[in-house]
Amino acid sequence: MPKSKRDRPVTLSKTKKKGREHKETIVNSIRQAAEDYSSVYVFSFENMRNLKFKEFRDQLKSSSRFFLGSNKVMQISLGRSDSDEIRPDLHKISKVLHGNAGLCFTNLPKEEVERLFNEYKEYDFARTGSIATEKVELQEGPLEQFTHEMEPFLRKQGMPVRLNKGVVELVSDFLVCDEGKSLSPESARILRLLGIKMATFRLHLISRWSPGEFELYGPGPDDSGVESS
């Protein structure tokens, strides 16, 4: 019986950050998943939230396995050409592993995977550097949603406030953020205090592989915040 491609040695000499042993563990896990599951998807994400992603992953743990981290290590695991791929045409998956991308190995039907990814959406507070999705401006006058103890903190965020008979008061109109502009650290903090969520954590399918099939869905947004799984 011919030797499995999954048993081929790989060179990881240039991936030193977390140690060779850690990288080899990931390689072996991905190669095993390629044999254990019926299909694999590449997905991208925007506004990554680690806790929310963990919840999504846990919902599918009985049927699927996810990998996030170094694209190079994932590419090496699958094979980057038809000469070193571990299963026929899997190197095509490697070619679309760029930017903020991950792998989902699953036994779920294609239609179910597409539905789960397309419907998944979680709103959260935007972080520093995110682009404001709307203009937020506070009008001069009392800010009764804030307690008097918060007045010094609000002033540190650049808000023109004072205490008037124990009530926090804006002495002039204040622009928190402008639509389409990058959020400053102060703007992000104020939006959180106001309870305004401008970030949406989404997952986007890029491609799908199963034996004898390869399909491209298209590129997804590329955003910061890769976190290992």
Secondary structure, DSSP 8 states (H G I E B T S, - for coil): ----GGG-----TT--TT-HHHHHHHHHHHHHHHHHSSEEEEEEEES--HHHHHHHHHHTTTTEEEEES-HHHHHHHH-SSTTT-SSTTTHHHHHT--SSEEEEEE-S-HHHHHHHHHH--EEE---TT-B-SS-EEE-SEE-TTS-GGGHHHHHHTT--EEEETTEEEESS-EEEE-TTSB--HHHHHHHHHHT---EEEEEEEEEEEETTEEEE-------S-----
